[in-house]
Amino acid sequence: MLLVEPIKALSDNYIWHVHNQEYSLVVDPGDATPVMQALGNQSLVAILITHHHWDHTNGVARLKQQYPDITIYGPSSCPFDLIDVRLNEGDTVKFQQLGIEFNVIEIPGHTLDHIAYFNDDYVFCGDTLFSIGCGRMFEGTAAMFNGSLNKLKQLNDETKVCCTHEYTQSNITFARHIDPNNQQLGEYQNQVTKKRINNQASLPSTIGLEKQLNPFLNTDKTWLQQRLSQLTKQSINDPTSAFAALRKLKDTF
Ligand SMILES: [Zn+2]
């Protein structure tokens, strides 16, 4: 049986661990120590990198030293130099020992090199889509980032969203500021609070839930554009401007 579990790392990162109790792969290992603890006697076969930031790559060198046979996958334009197989949109990566394969899509915005790995069940989307939020826009443009989120919206509703930070509670607080009367957001907030009190990860979420409740996936909606016009005192009537306004409000929230 295939298991997909978050390994806690650094202050609020998750390194996703995909394994069948014999073979493993990990996504975005920002630290090697918690990965080695989680692996135990399992064989690490691969590392998947979504983008170049240090908190997603810092553990790679030590893991490569420990498990010299692993293959490291990452974006074609990634400045991180330990990548063995460089990937572009449309590429597929297969792991026979795990009986699993992923498709690659390019989702720039947080960084220019950012990619996601997905199949019918999971998407590993790094720092692009978070539960009820999205990553900061360090390198891309609003049009680019909004386009990347639109790509993620095309995945099946049941797809589990395996993102890499525990930001859900603060994202919900912001979303409720944007959409104060949304009862479902209030219910989701209660569920997440219970999980966090018990020290459980709030993730993975699902694409279906994010499409419903994440304001960053609803920049095409008139109600949101009107609300953002009200909050920013500017006329906002297209998805790109709505994304830009929402991201800016969140940056200073
Ligand atoms: Zn990042």
Residues whose N, C-alpha, C, O or C-beta is under 5 A from the ligand:
A	BS01	ZN	H53 D127
